[in-house]
């Protein structure tokens, strides 16, 4: 949510102003912005402070049930009118993706945020879902200013009249987690007050408790749980969501971000007023600016759009490579430009961090890509936990080599971040790749910044701006690598010398064991083991079939003889054996597919 967007709400949603709310003539609001994207209040059944656990359970599981049924139906080729085709499957996925996005909007704040997080998991969800979920916007109807006053009084123990000279009841922006009001302190400082939506913590507790049951069901599912760590995904989402509704954490993020750019005069970050900040209320310095996607306003202010595009990319590269602490949601609503051409960053609820250890691993990945060495890339991906280790990495290695040979054939500065990201996501879906949240946040931020840059300057190329940073990174990496290789060579030389000295003795011991017959060789053939297991299962299937046939025949004879109760007992035993037979056949079928 942009903290300082000047978009206003429809007139029908505006509450009556009190004396506290009336700004002086020096603080008149700007004209309303575009409200075409603002949904109506009737479309949001969750816009209330109190939530029923049972009602939420019914709503969430109803969505999950229909979603799983649609997934099952999509895999049944007989369900396609006029015959199955890949185009028809893709069309169904697009319709499902739109329905999922609309349902998440109706389910409310928790699922809006979950959808935004899922839009970064292209290793799990198809491209149609990722594309549609990335459109989730959390500009939603505002709650009343009276509720905002109540939250402020609960958190600070004082009424709003004692804290502010005035407090505008019409929010500058309203989002799924909270809304931002313009205000003025008693001392005269102009500020913005971000107030959390009432009952949000309780809603998160209810929804995420129900979502845990959904994650457990998916984890234990024979098909959808295979190769997916749904509980790990659930834990990661919980961690991110609970951090985002802790405004004290957001304030600390803003301070850290501000300190990182304290020596850069073209980056501005609003100052936090800690005396007026709590876990549900965040007070920031009022720093108005021109939204970076309002191109006409930028030109009217005499600002160089091409220069601004480069500054945005440089600022993000500094965050990523120099600070290791970066803004994970740099969409145009969170980035503005001051009248003198400086960049203003807003909203620090979702931040990413890269440790020095991870940076070294990413450097290894970068060198592997630069050298087009698929083996090195595979090992680096495993090291950064972006690839699940497995016995047969051949198919993955061939896919990566294909990427290196076909997608990286252009010069570095001619590459497109969006194209590379799309290709990576297309290859990653339903494969053993498991992109960490940090990786996907970085890639999505790169794509977003490239889009913003092209809007400012049609000739903008993010890779061209990043080229000097990449060269510096490679030079630094080579120095670190050279220093590291010397110590590694000395370590290996020491190991080789000790091994070489002990080698004759080990050979002599091995020959003695061979002469005494103490060495046993065990050979295991995987294919032979598989055939033996299959033969055993088929034999059990035959035995079950014979038993069921004999029991069925016995039950029939008993019915004819008038022994109905005895025949019923025999039939029950036969039914139990039939169930066991069906389970055995399903196991054989799964083994064949594996």
Secondary structure, 3 states (H helix, E strand, C coil): CCCCCCCCCCHHHCCCCCHHHCCCHHHCCCCCCCCCCCCCHHHCCCCCCCCCHHHHHHHHHHHHHHHHHHHHHHCCHHHCCCCCCHHHHHHHHHHHHHHHHHHHHHHCHHHHHHHHHHCCCCCCCCHHHHHHHCCCCCECCCCCHHHHHHHHHHHHCCCHHHHEEEECCCCCEEECCEEEEEEEECCCCEEEEEEECCCHHHHHHHHHHHHHHHHHHHHHCCCCCCCCCHHHHHHHHHHHHHHHCCHHHHHHHHHHHHHHCCCCCCEEECCECHHHCCCCEEEEECCCCEECCCHHHHHHCCCCHHHHHHHHHHHHHHHHHHHCEEECCCCHHHEEECCCCCEEECCCCCEEECCHHHHHHHHHHHHHHHCCCHHHHHHHHHHCCCECCCCCCHHHHHHHHHHHHHCCCCCHHHCCHHHHHHHHHHHHCCCCECCCHHHHHHHHHHHHHHHHHHHHCCCCCHHHHHHHHHHHHHHHHHHHHHHHHHHHHHHHHHHHHHHHHHHHHHHHHHHHHHHHCCCCCCCCCHHHHHHHHHHHHHHHHHHHHHHHHHHHHHHHHHHHCCCHHHHHHHHHHHHHHHHHHHHHHHHHHHHHHC
